[in-house]
Structures are given as structure tokens and as C-alpha cells.
Amino acid sequence: MIELINGDCFEEMDKLIERGIRVDLVFTNPPYNRKRNDKYNNYDDANCNYYEMIEKTIEMSLKISDVLFLNIQKNYYNKKDVFKIIGNYSDKIVDIIVWSKSNPMPANGFNITNAYEFIIILSNNKSVKATKTYTKNHVETSVYSDNPFKKIHRAVMKPALCEWVLDRFTKEGDLILDCYMGCGTTGDICANTNRNFIGIELNKEYFNIAQKRIERVGDKND
């Protein structure tokens, strides 16, 4: 099953809830709130209510699934909100996986280079288990080498990171939701690894890219 939806993620998640849809895992990467448009085409990454957006993402995700993997980057503009989320949701946080970037973009001058992001694991019942032994709460990948869409979406999900998460925390036949689908990396990985997928994306350009990308996987497998 592959279902791709072009629309506002909160409105569409409400519709999924009304339909009685439950998924095995939500894995998503919200926009960064960098206050400048250097990552996305046709999207203004300046959200004055960033904390509320992340809070609503968490609340709605945990109505659709018992498990949310929230990939989030702390930056100069949103760090207070990120730390507030971690504090306020500490009772639902199972663990935080640190994604370390082997080749991050260097900071200017003597500023500290931001070389990692968080994958915050939240759960309604704290029964999250890996499918492999000795799964660390740390993963390292390259930032750019496996990014096929970096010219049009510089914050696209990295396939190697997505594969690492899905391989260790889902199994074939599971239903995965990505409510900020972007160019469809999570759906692409799901289609290639016999997982079901629901993807929601607001931006029509990115939605069209994701749709064509995931359809090609289906055509190849037919």
C-alpha cells in the first residue's frame, strides 16, 4: 500500500484519524525554521510558531501511531524550542538518537560547527525495541553523497539515514507515515523494502517529485 497526499499535514492527519487509520511508525523531518530561504524552493522557512508546529506534530502523530521518530535539527533560531520540546515531552521520550554528519558545512570563523541532528523517539507506551542487537543511539552518515535532490531541496532526508532507521525499527509489511514527505525519500525506501507508506506533502512541486520517484519503484517491481 502506497498513499500519497498533497495537502496540509495537520488537516490530512485529521482525516486519517477520522478514517480510523493506524500506522506502525511515524518517521518525519519537519522544516528547520532557519528564518531564511536557503533550503527549500517555494517554501518560506520562517515559522513564528515553531514550537506549536512541533507540538502539534507530536500530538497528532501519537494519535495515529504509538511510535514517532522525529528528526529535528537544533539551530540558532529554533534551539530554545527544541530544548523546550525535549523537556516538556520527557515522559514520552524513549531515547534520542544522535545523527552525526561526517562532512557538515563548516561554521563561519571560530563559531561551533553544527555537525549533528536529533532523532527523538517518542512513544505512548515506551515499548520501542530495535530489530537488531547492539543498535546504538548514534549513527553517522555523509550529508551530501547520497542526496539526489540537493539542488532543489537542500534539506532532503538522507537515504542512508532513512534506511538505518527503517531497517532497525520496522519490518516488512509495516505501515509508515511521513507527514512532511518532501521529495519522498522515506516512501522510496519503503517501496524498495516491502513496507507500506503514507506520505503527506504541502508543496506541490515536491509532491510531484515524490510521486514520480515512488511510482518508478512500483514500475520496477511489477
ZASEKE-34907 format. One record per residue (C-alpha): residue number from 0; residue in one letter; y negated, z, x negated. Coordinates in Angstrom, 3 decimals, m for minus. Layout:
N
<atom><kevo>NUM</kevo><lummi>A</lummi><py>Y</py><pz>Z</pz><px>X</px></atom>
...
// end
This chain:
222
<atom><kevo>0</kevo><lummi>M</lummi><py>0.000</py><pz>0.000</pz><px>0.000</px></atom>
<atom><kevo>1</kevo><lummi>I</lummi><py>m3.427</py><pz>m1.005</pz><px>m1.284</px></atom>
<atom><kevo>2</kevo><lummi>E</lummi><py>m6.518</py><pz>m0.388</pz><px>0.875</px></atom>
<atom><kevo>3</kevo><lummi>L</lummi><py>m9.974</py><pz>m1.271</pz><px>m0.469</px></atom>
<atom><kevo>4</kevo><lummi>I</lummi><py>m13.102</py><pz>m0.217</pz><px>1.437</px></atom>
<atom><kevo>5</kevo><lummi>N</lummi><py>m16.686</py><pz>m1.392</pz><px>0.869</px></atom>
<atom><kevo>6</kevo><lummi>G</lummi><py>m18.900</py><pz>1.407</pz><px>2.156</px></atom>
<atom><kevo>7</kevo><lummi>D</lummi><py>m20.448</py><pz>4.837</pz><px>1.649</px></atom>
<atom><kevo>8</kevo><lummi>C</lummi><py>m17.761</py><pz>7.136</pz><px>0.283</px></atom>
<atom><kevo>9</kevo><lummi>F</lummi><py>m18.639</py><pz>10.102</pz><px>2.491</px></atom>
<atom><kevo>10</kevo><lummi>E</lummi><py>m18.710</py><pz>8.054</pz><px>5.682</px></atom>
<atom><kevo>11</kevo><lummi>E</lummi><py>m15.449</py><pz>6.348</pz><px>4.753</px></atom>
<atom><kevo>12</kevo><lummi>M</lummi><py>m13.742</py><pz>9.609</pz><px>3.737</px></atom>
<atom><kevo>13</kevo><lummi>D</lummi><py>m14.699</py><pz>10.996</pz><px>7.148</px></atom>
<atom><kevo>14</kevo><lummi>K</lummi><py>m12.939</py><pz>8.010</pz><px>8.731</px></atom>
<atom><kevo>15</kevo><lummi>L</lummi><py>m9.841</py><pz>8.616</pz><px>6.585</px></atom>
<atom><kevo>16</kevo><lummi>I</lummi><py>m9.795</py><pz>12.239</pz><px>7.732</px></atom>
<atom><kevo>17</kevo><lummi>E</lummi><py>m10.131</py><pz>11.128</pz><px>11.369</px></atom>
<atom><kevo>18</kevo><lummi>R</lummi><py>m7.166</py><pz>8.778</pz><px>10.816</px></atom>
<atom><kevo>19</kevo><lummi>G</lummi><py>m5.125</py><pz>11.699</pz><px>9.522</px></atom>
<atom><kevo>20</kevo><lummi>I</lummi><py>m4.750</py><pz>10.154</pz><px>6.069</px></atom>
<atom><kevo>21</kevo><lummi>R</lummi><py>m3.464</py><pz>12.454</pz><px>3.336</px></atom>
<atom><kevo>22</kevo><lummi>V</lummi><py>m3.199</py><pz>11.398</pz><px>m0.294</px></atom>
<atom><kevo>23</kevo><lummi>D</lummi><py>m1.219</py><pz>12.889</pz><px>m3.163</px></atom>
<atom><kevo>24</kevo><lummi>L</lummi><py>m4.152</py><pz>12.970</pz><px>m5.573</px></atom>
<atom><kevo>25</kevo><lummi>V</lummi><py>m7.850</py><pz>12.071</pz><px>m5.719</px></atom>
<atom><kevo>26</kevo><lummi>F</lummi><py>m8.933</py><pz>10.763</pz><px>m9.120</px></atom>
<atom><kevo>27</kevo><lummi>T</lummi><py>m12.568</py><pz>9.712</pz><px>m9.353</px></atom>
<atom><kevo>28</kevo><lummi>N</lummi><py>m15.584</py><pz>9.402</pz><px>m11.634</px></atom>
<atom><kevo>29</kevo><lummi>P</lummi><py>m18.953</py><pz>9.861</pz><px>m9.838</px></atom>
<atom><kevo>30</kevo><lummi>P</lummi><py>m22.205</py><pz>8.393</pz><px>m11.228</px></atom>
<atom><kevo>31</kevo><lummi>Y</lummi><py>m23.815</py><pz>10.339</pz><px>m14.072</px></atom>
<atom><kevo>32</kevo><lummi>N</lummi><py>m27.359</py><pz>10.933</pz><px>m12.741</px></atom>
<atom><kevo>33</kevo><lummi>R</lummi><py>m28.898</py><pz>9.753</pz><px>m16.010</px></atom>
<atom><kevo>34</kevo><lummi>K</lummi><py>m32.311</py><pz>9.059</pz><px>m14.405</px></atom>
<atom><kevo>35</kevo><lummi>R</lummi><py>m32.426</py><pz>5.606</pz><px>m15.945</px></atom>
<atom><kevo>36</kevo><lummi>N</lummi><py>m30.668</py><pz>2.363</pz><px>m15.086</px></atom>
<atom><kevo>37</kevo><lummi>D</lummi><py>m28.783</py><pz>1.613</pz><px>m18.278</px></atom>
<atom><kevo>38</kevo><lummi>K</lummi><py>m25.215</py><pz>1.901</pz><px>m16.991</px></atom>
<atom><kevo>39</kevo><lummi>Y</lummi><py>m24.987</py><pz>0.098</pz><px>m13.658</px></atom>
<atom><kevo>40</kevo><lummi>N</lummi><py>m26.111</py><pz>m3.223</pz><px>m12.212</px></atom>
<atom><kevo>41</kevo><lummi>N</lummi><py>m27.734</py><pz>m2.935</pz><px>m8.766</px></atom>
<atom><kevo>42</kevo><lummi>Y</lummi><py>m27.428</py><pz>0.847</pz><px>m8.639</px></atom>
<atom><kevo>43</kevo><lummi>D</lummi><py>m30.166</py><pz>3.417</pz><px>m9.198</px></atom>
<atom><kevo>44</kevo><lummi>D</lummi><py>m28.531</py><pz>6.282</pz><px>m11.112</px></atom>
<atom><kevo>45</kevo><lummi>A</lummi><py>m31.172</py><pz>8.869</pz><px>m10.270</px></atom>
<atom><kevo>46</kevo><lummi>N</lummi><py>m29.902</py><pz>11.280</pz><px>m7.644</px></atom>
<atom><kevo>47</kevo><lummi>C</lummi><py>m32.298</py><pz>14.123</pz><px>m6.877</px></atom>
<atom><kevo>48</kevo><lummi>N</lummi><py>m29.488</py><pz>15.921</pz><px>m5.014</px></atom>
<atom><kevo>49</kevo><lummi>Y</lummi><py>m26.795</py><pz>15.502</pz><px>m7.667</px></atom>
<atom><kevo>50</kevo><lummi>Y</lummi><py>m25.269</py><pz>18.947</pz><px>m7.139</px></atom>
<atom><kevo>51</kevo><lummi>E</lummi><py>m24.992</py><pz>18.320</pz><px>m3.405</px></atom>
<atom><kevo>52</kevo><lummi>M</lummi><py>m23.312</py><pz>14.956</pz><px>m4.047</px></atom>
<atom><kevo>53</kevo><lummi>I</lummi><py>m20.690</py><pz>16.508</pz><px>m6.325</px></atom>
<atom><kevo>54</kevo><lummi>E</lummi><py>m20.205</py><pz>19.468</pz><px>m3.983</px></atom>
<atom><kevo>55</kevo><lummi>K</lummi><py>m19.612</py><pz>17.142</pz><px>m1.031</px></atom>
<atom><kevo>56</kevo><lummi>T</lummi><py>m17.246</py><pz>15.021</pz><px>m3.124</px></atom>
<atom><kevo>57</kevo><lummi>I</lummi><py>m15.171</py><pz>18.107</pz><px>m3.896</px></atom>
<atom><kevo>58</kevo><lummi>E</lummi><py>m15.177</py><pz>19.454</pz><px>m0.344</px></atom>
<atom><kevo>59</kevo><lummi>M</lummi><py>m14.176</py><pz>16.158</pz><px>1.253</px></atom>
<atom><kevo>60</kevo><lummi>S</lummi><py>m11.604</py><pz>15.314</pz><px>m1.424</px></atom>
<atom><kevo>61</kevo><lummi>L</lummi><py>m9.862</py><pz>18.637</pz><px>m0.858</px></atom>
<atom><kevo>62</kevo><lummi>K</lummi><py>m9.643</py><pz>17.861</pz><px>2.868</px></atom>
<atom><kevo>63</kevo><lummi>I</lummi><py>m7.799</py><pz>14.622</pz><px>2.110</px></atom>
<atom><kevo>64</kevo><lummi>S</lummi><py>m5.667</py><pz>15.945</pz><px>m0.756</px></atom>
<atom><kevo>65</kevo><lummi>D</lummi><py>m4.578</py><pz>19.253</pz><px>m2.248</px></atom>
<atom><kevo>66</kevo><lummi>V</lummi><py>m5.476</py><pz>17.978</pz><px>m5.730</px></atom>
<atom><kevo>67</kevo><lummi>L</lummi><py>m8.676</py><pz>16.480</pz><px>m7.159</px></atom>
<atom><kevo>68</kevo><lummi>F</lummi><py>m9.146</py><pz>15.208</pz><px>m10.714</px></atom>
<atom><kevo>69</kevo><lummi>L</lummi><py>m12.936</py><pz>14.952</pz><px>m11.090</px></atom>
<atom><kevo>70</kevo><lummi>N</lummi><py>m14.044</py><pz>13.076</pz><px>m14.207</px></atom>
<atom><kevo>71</kevo><lummi>I</lummi><py>m17.616</py><pz>14.158</pz><px>m14.906</px></atom>
<atom><kevo>72</kevo><lummi>Q</lummi><py>m19.963</py><pz>13.811</pz><px>m17.864</px></atom>
<atom><kevo>73</kevo><lummi>K</lummi><py>m22.388</py><pz>16.565</pz><px>m18.777</px></atom>
<atom><kevo>74</kevo><lummi>N</lummi><py>m25.692</py><pz>15.082</pz><px>m19.928</px></atom>
<atom><kevo>75</kevo><lummi>Y</lummi><py>m29.285</py><pz>16.186</pz><px>m20.466</px></atom>
<atom><kevo>76</kevo><lummi>Y</lummi><py>m30.197</py><pz>15.578</pz><px>m16.826</px></atom>
<atom><kevo>77</kevo><lummi>N</lummi><py>m27.202</py><pz>16.977</pz><px>m14.979</px></atom>
<atom><kevo>78</kevo><lummi>K</lummi><py>m25.831</py><pz>19.743</pz><px>m17.230</px></atom>
<atom><kevo>79</kevo><lummi>K</lummi><py>m27.166</py><pz>22.588</pz><px>m15.088</px></atom>
<atom><kevo>80</kevo><lummi>D</lummi><py>m25.493</py><pz>21.075</pz><px>m12.035</px></atom>
<atom><kevo>81</kevo><lummi>V</lummi><py>m22.207</py><pz>20.527</pz><px>m13.904</px></atom>
<atom><kevo>82</kevo><lummi>F</lummi><py>m22.109</py><pz>24.117</pz><px>m15.141</px></atom>
<atom><kevo>83</kevo><lummi>K</lummi><py>m23.062</py><pz>25.337</pz><px>m11.651</px></atom>
<atom><kevo>84</kevo><lummi>I</lummi><py>m20.146</py><pz>23.377</pz><px>m10.187</px></atom>
<atom><kevo>85</kevo><lummi>I</lummi><py>m17.750</py><pz>24.919</pz><px>m12.706</px></atom>
<atom><kevo>86</kevo><lummi>G</lummi><py>m18.998</py><pz>28.418</pz><px>m11.883</px></atom>
<atom><kevo>87</kevo><lummi>N</lummi><py>m19.113</py><pz>28.045</pz><px>m8.113</px></atom>
<atom><kevo>88</kevo><lummi>Y</lummi><py>m15.667</py><pz>26.415</pz><px>m7.887</px></atom>
<atom><kevo>89</kevo><lummi>S</lummi><py>m13.926</py><pz>28.635</pz><px>m10.445</px></atom>
<atom><kevo>90</kevo><lummi>D</lummi><py>m11.496</py><pz>29.871</pz><px>m7.790</px></atom>
<atom><kevo>91</kevo><lummi>K</lummi><py>m10.295</py><pz>26.305</pz><px>m7.148</px></atom>
<atom><kevo>92</kevo><lummi>I</lummi><py>m10.306</py><pz>25.069</pz><px>m10.756</px></atom>
<atom><kevo>93</kevo><lummi>V</lummi><py>m6.769</py><pz>24.891</pz><px>m12.135</px></atom>
<atom><kevo>94</kevo><lummi>D</lummi><py>m7.847</py><pz>23.636</pz><px>m15.558</px></atom>
<atom><kevo>95</kevo><lummi>I</lummi><py>m10.374</py><pz>21.407</pz><px>m17.305</px></atom>
<atom><kevo>96</kevo><lummi>I</lummi><py>m9.093</py><pz>18.536</pz><px>m19.416</px></atom>
<atom><kevo>97</kevo><lummi>V</lummi><py>m11.450</py><pz>17.540</pz><px>m22.203</px></atom>
<atom><kevo>98</kevo><lummi>W</lummi><py>m11.659</py><pz>13.794</pz><px>m22.728</px></atom>
<atom><kevo>99</kevo><lummi>S</lummi><py>m12.735</py><pz>13.257</pz><px>m26.325</px></atom>
<atom><kevo>100</kevo><lummi>K</lummi><py>m14.265</py><pz>9.886</pz><px>m27.254</px></atom>
<atom><kevo>101</kevo><lummi>S</lummi><py>m13.199</py><pz>8.700</pz><px>m30.688</px></atom>
<atom><kevo>102</kevo><lummi>N</lummi><py>m16.237</py><pz>6.418</pz><px>m31.055</px></atom>
<atom><kevo>103</kevo><lummi>P</lummi><py>m19.120</py><pz>7.807</pz><px>m28.960</px></atom>
<atom><kevo>104</kevo><lummi>M</lummi><py>m22.591</py><pz>6.334</pz><px>m29.131</px></atom>
<atom><kevo>105</kevo><lummi>P</lummi><py>m24.486</py><pz>8.445</pz><px>m31.710</px></atom>
<atom><kevo>106</kevo><lummi>A</lummi><py>m27.448</py><pz>10.530</pz><px>m30.579</px></atom>
<atom><kevo>107</kevo><lummi>N</lummi><py>m30.903</py><pz>9.906</pz><px>m31.991</px></atom>
<atom><kevo>108</kevo><lummi>G</lummi><py>m31.841</py><pz>11.702</pz><px>m35.182</px></atom>
<atom><kevo>109</kevo><lummi>F</lummi><py>m30.351</py><pz>15.167</pz><px>m35.512</px></atom>
<atom><kevo>110</kevo><lummi>N</lummi><py>m29.513</py><pz>15.646</pz><px>m31.850</px></atom>
<atom><kevo>111</kevo><lummi>I</lummi><py>m25.921</py><pz>16.595</pz><px>m30.998</px></atom>
<atom><kevo>112</kevo><lummi>T</lummi><py>m23.844</py><pz>13.553</pz><px>m30.040</px></atom>
<atom><kevo>113</kevo><lummi>N</lummi><py>m22.224</py><pz>13.823</pz><px>m26.618</px></atom>
<atom><kevo>114</kevo><lummi>A</lummi><py>m18.630</py><pz>12.990</pz><px>m27.534</px></atom>
<atom><kevo>115</kevo><lummi>Y</lummi><py>m16.646</py><pz>14.300</pz><px>m24.576</px></atom>
<atom><kevo>116</kevo><lummi>E</lummi><py>m16.380</py><pz>14.414</pz><px>m20.803</px></atom>
<atom><kevo>117</kevo><lummi>F</lummi><py>m14.622</py><pz>16.808</pz><px>m18.442</px></atom>
<atom><kevo>118</kevo><lummi>I</lummi><py>m11.773</py><pz>16.084</pz><px>m16.069</px></atom>
<atom><kevo>119</kevo><lummi>I</lummi><py>m11.990</py><pz>19.094</pz><px>m13.761</px></atom>
<atom><kevo>120</kevo><lummi>I</lummi><py>m8.734</py><pz>19.715</pz><px>m11.902</px></atom>
<atom><kevo>121</kevo><lummi>L</lummi><py>m9.347</py><pz>21.367</pz><px>m8.538</px></atom>
<atom><kevo>122</kevo><lummi>S</lummi><py>m6.684</py><pz>22.361</pz><px>m6.061</px></atom>
<atom><kevo>123</kevo><lummi>N</lummi><py>m6.304</py><pz>24.096</pz><px>m2.722</px></atom>
<atom><kevo>124</kevo><lummi>N</lummi><py>m3.172</py><pz>25.905</pz><px>m3.850</px></atom>
<atom><kevo>125</kevo><lummi>K</lummi><py>m3.237</py><pz>25.857</pz><px>m7.678</px></atom>
<atom><kevo>126</kevo><lummi>S</lummi><py>0.267</py><pz>24.352</pz><px>m7.918</px></atom>
<atom><kevo>127</kevo><lummi>V</lummi><py>m0.655</py><pz>21.453</pz><px>m10.191</px></atom>
<atom><kevo>128</kevo><lummi>K</lummi><py>2.127</py><pz>20.603</pz><px>m12.646</px></atom>
<atom><kevo>129</kevo><lummi>A</lummi><py>2.402</py><pz>17.819</pz><px>m15.190</px></atom>
<atom><kevo>130</kevo><lummi>T</lummi><py>5.310</py><pz>15.389</pz><px>m15.089</px></atom>
<atom><kevo>131</kevo><lummi>K</lummi><py>5.825</py><pz>15.656</pz><px>m18.851</px></atom>
<atom><kevo>132</kevo><lummi>T</lummi><py>6.370</py><pz>18.632</pz><px>m21.121</px></atom>
<atom><kevo>133</kevo><lummi>Y</lummi><py>3.701</py><pz>19.619</pz><px>m23.647</px></atom>
<atom><kevo>134</kevo><lummi>T</lummi><py>0.858</py><pz>17.993</pz><px>m21.714</px></atom>
<atom><kevo>135</kevo><lummi>K</lummi><py>m2.315</py><pz>19.209</pz><px>m23.401</px></atom>
<atom><kevo>136</kevo><lummi>N</lummi><py>m5.640</py><pz>19.790</pz><px>m21.685</px></atom>
<atom><kevo>137</kevo><lummi>H</lummi><py>m7.167</py><pz>17.389</pz><px>m24.183</px></atom>
<atom><kevo>138</kevo><lummi>V</lummi><py>m6.965</py><pz>13.602</pz><px>m24.515</px></atom>
<atom><kevo>139</kevo><lummi>E</lummi><py>m8.682</py><pz>11.243</pz><px>m26.959</px></atom>
<atom><kevo>140</kevo><lummi>T</lummi><py>m9.357</py><pz>7.547</pz><px>m26.406</px></atom>
<atom><kevo>141</kevo><lummi>S</lummi><py>m11.732</py><pz>4.872</pz><px>m27.613</px></atom>
<atom><kevo>142</kevo><lummi>V</lummi><py>m14.816</py><pz>4.327</pz><px>m25.497</px></atom>
<atom><kevo>143</kevo><lummi>Y</lummi><py>m15.117</py><pz>0.548</pz><px>m25.729</px></atom>
<atom><kevo>144</kevo><lummi>S</lummi><py>m11.940</py><pz>m1.120</pz><px>m26.954</px></atom>
<atom><kevo>145</kevo><lummi>D</lummi><py>m10.218</py><pz>m1.270</pz><px>m23.531</px></atom>
<atom><kevo>146</kevo><lummi>N</lummi><py>m13.314</py><pz>m1.755</pz><px>m21.366</px></atom>
<atom><kevo>147</kevo><lummi>P</lummi><py>m13.063</py><pz>m5.294</pz><px>m19.917</px></atom>
<atom><kevo>148</kevo><lummi>F</lummi><py>m16.218</py><pz>m4.942</pz><px>m17.787</px></atom>
<atom><kevo>149</kevo><lummi>K</lummi><py>m18.628</py><pz>m3.244</pz><px>m20.195</px></atom>
<atom><kevo>150</kevo><lummi>K</lummi><py>m21.254</py><pz>m5.983</pz><px>m19.865</px></atom>
<atom><kevo>151</kevo><lummi>I</lummi><py>m21.737</py><pz>m5.431</pz><px>m16.134</px></atom>
<atom><kevo>152</kevo><lummi>H</lummi><py>m20.641</py><pz>m1.790</pz><px>m15.682</px></atom>
<atom><kevo>153</kevo><lummi>R</lummi><py>m21.069</py><pz>0.285</pz><px>m18.824</px></atom>
<atom><kevo>154</kevo><lummi>A</lummi><py>m19.665</py><pz>3.394</pz><px>m17.151</px></atom>
<atom><kevo>155</kevo><lummi>V</lummi><py>m16.412</py><pz>1.785</pz><px>m16.029</px></atom>
<atom><kevo>156</kevo><lummi>M</lummi><py>m13.320</py><pz>4.006</pz><px>m16.047</px></atom>
<atom><kevo>157</kevo><lummi>K</lummi><py>m11.360</py><pz>3.554</pz><px>m19.271</px></atom>
<atom><kevo>158</kevo><lummi>P</lummi><py>m7.853</py><pz>2.178</pz><px>m18.558</px></atom>
<atom><kevo>159</kevo><lummi>A</lummi><py>m6.261</py><pz>4.321</pz><px>m21.284</px></atom>
<atom><kevo>160</kevo><lummi>L</lummi><py>m7.680</py><pz>7.497</pz><px>m19.746</px></atom>
<atom><kevo>161</kevo><lummi>C</lummi><py>m6.628</py><pz>6.491</pz><px>m16.232</px></atom>
<atom><kevo>162</kevo><lummi>E</lummi><py>m3.114</py><pz>5.661</pz><px>m17.428</px></atom>
<atom><kevo>163</kevo><lummi>W</lummi><py>m2.871</py><pz>9.029</pz><px>m19.194</px></atom>
<atom><kevo>164</kevo><lummi>V</lummi><py>m3.812</py><pz>10.956</pz><px>m16.025</px></atom>
<atom><kevo>165</kevo><lummi>L</lummi><py>m1.666</py><pz>8.983</pz><px>m13.590</px></atom>
<atom><kevo>166</kevo><lummi>D</lummi><py>1.338</py><pz>8.963</pz><px>m15.915</px></atom>
<atom><kevo>167</kevo><lummi>R</lummi><py>1.256</py><pz>12.758</pz><px>m16.299</px></atom>
<atom><kevo>168</kevo><lummi>F</lummi><py>0.198</py><pz>13.921</pz><px>m12.859</px></atom>
<atom><kevo>169</kevo><lummi>T</lummi><py>1.557</py><pz>11.362</pz><px>m10.375</px></atom>
<atom><kevo>170</kevo><lummi>K</lummi><py>4.788</py><pz>9.473</pz><px>m9.799</px></atom>
<atom><kevo>171</kevo><lummi>E</lummi><py>5.805</py><pz>6.084</pz><px>m8.412</px></atom>
<atom><kevo>172</kevo><lummi>G</lummi><py>5.150</py><pz>5.856</pz><px>m4.687</px></atom>
<atom><kevo>173</kevo><lummi>D</lummi><py>2.331</py><pz>8.415</pz><px>m4.680</px></atom>
<atom><kevo>174</kevo><lummi>L</lummi><py>m0.902</py><pz>7.599</pz><px>m2.834</px></atom>
<atom><kevo>175</kevo><lummi>I</lummi><py>m4.049</py><pz>7.862</pz><px>m4.980</px></atom>
<atom><kevo>176</kevo><lummi>L</lummi><py>m7.656</py><pz>7.834</pz><px>m3.729</px></atom>
<atom><kevo>177</kevo><lummi>D</lummi><py>m10.681</py><pz>6.853</pz><px>m5.827</px></atom>
<atom><kevo>178</kevo><lummi>C</lummi><py>m13.828</py><pz>7.359</pz><px>m3.737</px></atom>
<atom><kevo>179</kevo><lummi>Y</lummi><py>m16.127</py><pz>5.933</pz><px>m6.461</px></atom>
<atom><kevo>180</kevo><lummi>M</lummi><py>m13.931</py><pz>2.937</pz><px>m7.245</px></atom>
<atom><kevo>181</kevo><lummi>G</lummi><py>m16.417</py><pz>0.865</pz><px>m9.256</px></atom>
<atom><kevo>182</kevo><lummi>C</lummi><py>m14.698</py><pz>m2.181</pz><px>m10.765</px></atom>
<atom><kevo>183</kevo><lummi>G</lummi><py>m11.261</py><pz>m0.969</pz><px>m9.706</px></atom>
<atom><kevo>184</kevo><lummi>T</lummi><py>m9.638</py><pz>0.404</pz><px>m12.859</px></atom>
<atom><kevo>185</kevo><lummi>T</lummi><py>m7.712</py><pz>3.120</pz><px>m11.008</px></atom>
<atom><kevo>186</kevo><lummi>G</lummi><py>m6.497</py><pz>0.632</pz><px>m8.396</px></atom>
<atom><kevo>187</kevo><lummi>D</lummi><py>m5.483</py><pz>m1.800</pz><px>m11.122</px></atom>
<atom><kevo>188</kevo><lummi>I</lummi><py>m3.416</py><pz>0.874</pz><px>m12.879</px></atom>
<atom><kevo>189</kevo><lummi>C</lummi><py>m1.870</py><pz>1.997</pz><px>m9.572</px></atom>
<atom><kevo>190</kevo><lummi>A</lummi><py>m0.896</py><pz>m1.574</pz><px>m8.660</px></atom>
<atom><kevo>191</kevo><lummi>N</lummi><py>0.680</py><pz>m2.062</pz><px>m12.087</px></atom>
<atom><kevo>192</kevo><lummi>T</lummi><py>2.645</py><pz>1.196</pz><px>m11.970</px></atom>
<atom><kevo>193</kevo><lummi>N</lummi><py>4.020</py><pz>1.143</pz><px>m8.402</px></atom>
<atom><kevo>194</kevo><lummi>R</lummi><py>1.565</py><pz>3.628</pz><px>m6.964</px></atom>
<atom><kevo>195</kevo><lummi>N</lummi><py>m0.248</py><pz>3.265</pz><px>m3.648</px></atom>
<atom><kevo>196</kevo><lummi>F</lummi><py>m4.032</py><pz>3.232</pz><px>m3.684</px></atom>
<atom><kevo>197</kevo><lummi>I</lummi><py>m7.127</py><pz>3.644</pz><px>m1.518</px></atom>
<atom><kevo>198</kevo><lummi>G</lummi><py>m10.419</py><pz>2.701</pz><px>m3.147</px></atom>
<atom><kevo>199</kevo><lummi>I</lummi><py>m13.945</py><pz>3.128</pz><px>m1.797</px></atom>
<atom><kevo>200</kevo><lummi>E</lummi><py>m16.983</py><pz>1.457</pz><px>m3.377</px></atom>
<atom><kevo>201</kevo><lummi>L</lummi><py>m20.559</py><pz>1.193</pz><px>m2.073</px></atom>
<atom><kevo>202</kevo><lummi>N</lummi><py>m21.833</py><pz>m1.577</pz><px>m4.359</px></atom>
<atom><kevo>203</kevo><lummi>K</lummi><py>m20.757</py><pz>m4.990</pz><px>m3.050</px></atom>
<atom><kevo>204</kevo><lummi>E</lummi><py>m20.759</py><pz>m6.623</pz><px>m6.492</px></atom>
<atom><kevo>205</kevo><lummi>Y</lummi><py>m18.415</py><pz>m4.029</pz><px>m7.950</px></atom>
<atom><kevo>206</kevo><lummi>F</lummi><py>m16.266</py><pz>m4.035</pz><px>m4.809</px></atom>
<atom><kevo>207</kevo><lummi>N</lummi><py>m15.739</py><pz>m7.797</pz><px>m5.095</px></atom>
<atom><kevo>208</kevo><lummi>I</lummi><py>m14.747</py><pz>m7.446</pz><px>m8.754</px></atom>
<atom><kevo>209</kevo><lummi>A</lummi><py>m12.279</py><pz>m4.681</pz><px>m7.891</px></atom>
<atom><kevo>210</kevo><lummi>Q</lummi><py>m10.812</py><pz>m6.671</pz><px>m5.010</px></atom>
<atom><kevo>211</kevo><lummi>K</lummi><py>m10.187</py><pz>m9.766</pz><px>m7.131</px></atom>
<atom><kevo>212</kevo><lummi>R</lummi><py>m8.851</py><pz>m7.673</pz><px>m10.001</px></atom>
<atom><kevo>213</kevo><lummi>I</lummi><py>m6.339</py><pz>m5.798</pz><px>m7.868</px></atom>
<atom><kevo>214</kevo><lummi>E</lummi><py>m5.322</py><pz>m8.889</pz><px>m5.886</px></atom>
<atom><kevo>215</kevo><lummi>R</lummi><py>m4.405</py><pz>m10.608</pz><px>m9.158</px></atom>
<atom><kevo>216</kevo><lummi>V</lummi><py>m1.970</py><pz>m7.783</pz><px>m9.886</px></atom>
<atom><kevo>217</kevo><lummi>G</lummi><py>m0.363</py><pz>m8.296</pz><px>m6.472</px></atom>
<atom><kevo>218</kevo><lummi>D</lummi><py>m0.111</py><pz>m12.054</pz><px>m7.017</px></atom>
<atom><kevo>219</kevo><lummi>K</lummi><py>1.506</py><pz>m11.486</pz><px>m10.399</px></atom>
<atom><kevo>220</kevo><lummi>N</lummi><py>4.077</py><pz>m9.122</pz><px>m8.901</px></atom>
<atom><kevo>221</kevo><lummi>D</lummi><py>5.015</py><pz>m11.401</pz><px>m5.987</px></atom>
// end
